[in-house]
Amino acid sequence: MSGHSKWNNIKRKKEKTDAQKAKIFTKIGREIIVAVKSGGPDPEVNGKLKDLIAKAKSNNVPNDNIDRIIKKAAGSGEKDDYEDVVYEGYGPNGVAIIVECLTDNRNRTAGDVRHYFDKFGGNLGTSGCVAYLFAEKGVVVLENTGLDEEKVMDDCFDAGAVDFNIEDDAVEIFTDPTEVAQVREALEEKGYVVLSAEAEQIPSTYIHLDDEDQIRKMRLLLEHLDDNDDVQNVWHNWDEPEEDEEE
């Protein structure tokens, strides 16, 4: 099937330490703040907020934390103004990388991102230099606990999916990026457990790294970007070795 999501990255995130989980909470919290400020605190009216609440819950963010962030953003307690910034560049051996950020200090974030690229064998490029290698798709991931493949296929297409891929422990569903919430809700109503649902940048081609030093640098580059609080998402076209995905 077409497409390739970051499902293995999601699995890794769920297994991270408490300190790393706190970073994930921080990143989702920023997204919620921006959504509330732009569309209001009611998830029944603000579709983006509804999606983010589902995302937060799938990442085990406590309900109290979610409610507190929403109330803070809706009132006068949240004074930070975050802006979307996207950086594009190349990792070792020309791996294409897109870095999506939410920042309250563009200069700090740009300096950090440039430093990571320079330090680990890459280089930051200009806007549009790698974006053409990616296509935005909606990706919904379902928990697979022995699901019947034919029934899943029927239910997915009935919910609005355009493609899907069944793995041992998950089902990846691809759809229009504007219809992620609709597909997620339809599948939840059918009783499926949704592990993740969001728009993702899917690469059209992949680059394989054979050199051990390049693999090490690429891994470190992704780790440093992921650990930065300003960085929300990192998309790349590195064809990661299977052993790396299972670490």
N, C-alpha and C positions, 0 to 999 in steps of 0.2 A: 504493500500500500504506500501511497505517497506521503510525504511529510516526515518530520522527525522532531519530536518534542524533547524537553529537558526532564522527562520523567525520572531518569536516573539521578539527576541533580536534586529533584524533589525528594527522592528516597534518602539521599545523603543528608539533606537538610533536616529531615525528620529524625536522623540519628545523631545530630550534632550535640555538643555539650550545652549546658545551661547558658554559658556566656555567649555562645554562638546563636542560641535560640533568642536571647535578649536582643541581638542585633537584628534578627528577622522581625521581631516584634516592633523594633524601632522603625524599620523600613516600611512595614505595613501601616504603622501609625502615621507616618508622614503622608502616605497615599490617602488615608482616611481624612486627615486634616484638610488636604487640598480638595478632596471631593466634597466635604461638608461646606467649605467656604465658597465653592463654585455652584453647588446645587442644593444646599440646605441639609438639615439633619435627619429628615424623614426618609428612610430607605425605600418606602413604598412609592415615594415621588422621585427620589434620586436613585436612578438605576445603577449608576457607578458606585455609589455608596453601598447599595445592596450587594453588588458583586464583591466589594472589598470586605464586607462583613463575612461573607461566605469564605473568602480567601483566608481571612484571619482565623476563623473557626477551624478551617482545614489544617492550619498551622498551629493549632492548639493554643491560640491566644485566648486567655480567660475572658468571659463575657463582661466581667467588671472592668477590665482594662479597655475593652472596646467601647463600652458605654461612657467611661471617663474621658476617652479621647474625643468622642463625638460631642459630648457636652462642653468640653474645653474649647473645641474648635468653633462650636456654635455661639459661645459666649465671648467674653472679652479676655478670657484667660490665655488664649493662644495668640501670641504676638508675632511669631515667626511667619514670614511670607516665603514660601518655597516656589521655585520656578523650575520648569522642565528644561533640562539641557541634555542634548544627545551628542556623544563623541563617537567618531569612527576612526579606525586605525587597523594596523596589521601587527600580528604576533609573529613569532619565529616562523620562517619559511613562508611568509605571506599569508598566514591564517587571517581571515577577515573577522573583525570584531566590532560589534556595536555596543556601546555603553550608555544605558539610559539612567539619568540622574534626576534627583529632586534635591535642590540645594538652596540654602539661604545666603550663600557666599560663592558666587560663580568663580572668582579668582582662586579661592582655596581649592575648589573642586577641580578646576582645570589644571592647576599645578600638581595636585595629587595624581590625577589620571595620567598626565604626561610623564611624571616621574616613574610610575609603574611600567608604562610602555618602554621607556628608555632603559630602565634597569634590567628588564627581562627579555631583551632581544627583539623588541618591536619598535614601532614608531607610530605616533599619532598622525592621522591624515586630516584632510579637509572634509567638510560636510558633503556627503554624497559619494565619497570615494569607494565605499563598500556596500552601501545600502541597496544598490541594484542587484546584489547577489542574494538578497533575502526577499521573502514575500510574507506579508502579515497574514496569519491565519488564526482562527479561534481554535483552541485546543482544550478539550474537556477530558479529564482522566478519571476513569471509574475504577473502583476496587474490584478485582476479579477473584471471587471465592468459588471457583468452579462453575462459572456462569455458562449457560448454553449458548454456543456461538450463533446459531441461527436466530434464536430469540433476541439476542443482543443486537444482531444486525438489523432485524426488523424494527426493534424499538429505537435504535439510533437513527435510522433513516426516517422513521415516523416523527422523531423529535426535531428533525431538521439537519442532521449530519450530512456531509458530502462525502466523507470517507472515514474509515476507522481501521485500527490495527489492534489485534488481540495478542497480549503477552501473557506469560504465566501468572503474573500477579496484578496485572492492570489492563484496562482497555483504553486506548487513546482514540479520541474522536476528533475529527477535524471538521471545522465549519467556518462560515463567514465570520470575521472578527466582530461584526456588529450584532451577531446573533448568539454570542456565548451565553449570556444570561438566560435567554429563551430556551436554549438547548439544555442548559444545566437544570433549570426548573422543571422542564418536561421529564427529564430522566429521574430527577429526585421524586417526582410524583409517581413514577413507575416503580419506585422502591430501590433504585440504585444508590450506592454510596459514592458521592463525588469527592475525589481527593484533591482535585485542582481544576480550575476553570478560568482561563484568561486568554487574551490575545498574545501571540508569540511571533517572533521573527524567525521564520523557517528558512534555512539556507537552501539554495538550488543545487549547489555542488559542495563537495567536501574535500579537505586537504588532509592527507595522512602524513604523520611525522614518524620517521624511522630513527632519527638521531636521538640518542638518549639525553644529550644536553638540551636539545630543542624541546623534547618532551618535558624535561624538568623545568625549564624556563616558562613554558606555556602553562604548566600547572601552577607555578608560583604566581604568574601574572593573573590568572583567573582567581586564585585564592586572595591575592591582595585587593583586587577589584571588588570581590564579593564581601570582603571584610570592611570595606569603606562604607560608613553610614550614609553617605550621599548617593551611593550607587544603588539603584533599584533593581535593574536587570542587566545581565550581560549575555549577549547572543554571539555565537561564533560558528564557524564552519570547520572546526577541527573534528576529524573522525577519531574520537577518543578510543584508545585500546580497551578491550573488554575488561581487562584486569583493573584498569583505572576506574571504570564505572562501578565496579563491585567493591571498591575499597570503602 
